[in-house]
Amino acid sequence: MVALPADDPARPTTRPVAENTVQWSSAEWDPAGATAAATAARMTPAMSPKDYQDAKEPPSSSRRGRFLLVAAVLLALVVAGGAYYFAVARYTEAPVLVGQSEKEAKAEAVKAGFTFDVAERRFSETALLGTVMESDPDAGAKVLPGSTIEVVVSKGKERYAIPNLRGKTVEQARAALSKLNLRLGETPEKFSEKVPDGRVIQAVDVKVKQLVKRNTVIDLVISKGRQPIDVPDVKGATQAEAKTKIEGADLKVAFTSAFSDTVDKGRVISQDPGDGTLFRNDTVNVVISKGPENVPVPDVMGKERNEAVRLLRAAGFVPRVRNVIPGSDQVRFQSPSGGKAKVGSDVTIYV
């Protein structure tokens, strides 16, 4: 207990106290309260102006700050979630379609939630006919469900069938090859018995309908027409010799015969054509000698001389008259008498 001094009339009823202490008037003095207040004053530490200001703020301000912090965190999470959804979560991977048949690829795309579209059909030396060789977007790409996947489907290897160009002109053949993306190469010429001059006989080293690549160069053999052949000279040859020689030249031979006073029997009198050229399998006409012509000698025995001479000449003979009986005009004998003799030979009559 604190002892209080006795009242001194000369002193004031109040006295200075330290800062932050409470002053009481004499009327309000309570020894017990004063003692408690003094004890409390000694136990309470001094406060700075800042601490004093903070202590004066109401508790509701702190709660509002915590609420705003939580709201900001939640908003950030919502924004991040939305960004993730729009940037990543709503996309899906494009399926693998390359290498599959068109039917299989379409089913796979539809199953994955995409629209399937064949953008192009293209030749390929590696991709099988009817299979997908490219896709857009590529497999594994992030795309929105319901998007369209465009594919390129293989038409197989690019091949063209060699057309039948036989009988066409060079320009006609060139145009036909160009339409098939093929090119005309060399055009060597050759004689042909069947294809007219200037027309295609055949292609070189390829067959009709054979499949070849684009821009393949095709050489064509062009006809020079029928091959002219020199006619061999067989005049004076035997029939067998003439036949061998003419047929050996790829010509045909036709034989006829005729009498000849100058060419021995069995030998060639003449031929047609006698020289120049023919074409393969054309015919050479050859005349073979039958030797001199023998005809019946007219019988002029007993005929008058003039009549006998006329008859012998008409038969192709040369009459010779011999006078054996003076004043006689009747044929007594002839030589040869009867039989046959060579035309133009002499027949002697005796009168």
Secondary structure, DSSP 8 states (H G I E B T S, - for coil): --------TTS-S-----TT-----GGG--HHHHHHHHHHHHHS----HHHHHHHHS-THHHHHHHHHHHHHHHHHHHHHHHHHIIIIIT-EE----TTSBHHHHHHHHHHTT-EEEEEEEE--SSS-TTBEEEEES-TT-EE-TT-EEEEEEE--S-EEE----TT-BHHHHHHHHHHTT-EE----EE--SSS-TTBEEEESS--TT-EEETT-EE-EEEE--S-EEE----TT-BHHHHHHHHHHTT-EEEEEEE--SSS-TTBEEEEES-SSEEETT-EEEEEEE--S-EEE----TTSBHHHHHHHHHHTT-EEEEE--STT--B--EEES-SSEEETT-EEEEE-
